Amino acid sequence: MMTVANANIQFSGFYRKNSNPMSLLPMGNRIQEIRECYQQAADCVHQAEAQNDPKVKKQFLELTRRWLLLARCYTNLISR
């Protein structure tokens, strides 16, 4: 059974072995991953704009920030 703790351990072990996991993907797939991050961020912005509850709106904006951060990380990994 996969738990969050197990997933974190497996991912951290994978990351130590492969310092750039994005290098395992073909370039087209890497670019697609970045594109999908930006699309998810845009979707979160639209969801935030549609919310009346300030707490829910804040959560969507936080998700937006995280998607953008992930896109930036992927971009930095590609440019290495």
C-alpha positions as CSV (number, residue, x, y, z in Angstrom):
1,M,0.0,0.0,0.0
2,M,1.4,3.4,-1.0
3,T,1.4,6.0,1.7
4,V,2.6,9.6,1.5
5,A,5.6,8.7,3.6
6,N,6.5,5.8,1.3
7,A,6.1,8.0,-1.8
8,N,8.4,10.6,-0.3
9,I,11.0,8.1,0.5
10,Q,10.8,6.5,-2.9
11,F,11.0,9.9,-4.6
12,S,13.9,11.1,-2.5
13,G,15.8,7.9,-3.2
14,F,15.1,8.3,-6.9
15,Y,16.2,12.0,-6.8
16,R,19.5,11.1,-5.1
17,K,20.2,8.5,-7.8
18,N,19.1,10.8,-10.7
19,S,20.1,14.3,-9.9
20,N,18.0,15.6,-12.8
21,P,14.9,13.4,-13.2
22,M,13.7,15.6,-16.0
23,S,16.6,14.4,-18.1
24,L,14.9,11.0,-18.3
25,L,12.1,12.5,-20.4
26,P,12.4,13.3,-24.1
27,M,12.7,17.1,-24.7
28,G,9.1,17.3,-26.1
29,N,7.7,15.7,-22.9
30,R,9.7,18.1,-20.7
31,I,8.3,21.1,-22.5
32,Q,4.8,19.5,-22.3
33,E,5.2,19.1,-18.5
34,I,6.1,22.8,-18.2
35,R,3.1,23.8,-20.4
36,E,0.8,21.7,-18.2
37,C,2.1,23.4,-15.1
38,Y,1.2,26.8,-16.6
39,Q,-2.2,25.5,-17.7
40,Q,-2.9,24.2,-14.2
41,A,-1.9,27.6,-12.7
42,A,-4.2,29.4,-15.1
43,D,-7.1,27.0,-14.2
44,C,-6.4,27.8,-10.5
45,V,-6.6,31.5,-11.1
46,H,-9.9,31.1,-12.8
47,Q,-11.2,29.0,-9.9
48,A,-10.0,31.6,-7.5
49,E,-11.8,34.4,-9.3
50,A,-15.0,32.4,-9.2
51,Q,-14.9,31.9,-5.4
52,N,-16.9,33.9,-2.9
53,D,-15.2,32.4,0.2
54,P,-11.9,34.2,0.9
55,K,-10.4,31.1,2.4
56,V,-11.1,29.0,-0.7
57,K,-9.9,31.8,-2.9
58,K,-6.7,32.0,-1.0
59,Q,-6.2,28.2,-1.4
60,F,-6.6,28.4,-5.1
61,L,-4.1,31.3,-5.3
62,E,-1.7,29.2,-3.2
63,L,-2.1,26.4,-5.7
64,T,-1.4,28.8,-8.5
65,R,1.8,29.9,-6.8
66,R,2.9,26.2,-6.4
67,W,2.2,25.4,-10.1
68,L,4.2,28.3,-11.2
69,L,7.0,27.4,-8.9
70,L,7.0,23.8,-10.3
71,A,7.1,25.2,-13.9
72,R,10.1,27.4,-12.9
73,C,11.9,24.4,-11.4
74,Y,11.3,22.3,-14.5
75,T,12.5,25.1,-16.7
76,N,15.7,25.4,-14.6
77,L,16.3,21.7,-14.8
78,I,16.0,21.8,-18.6
79,S,18.4,24.7,-19.0
80,R,21.2,22.8,-17.1
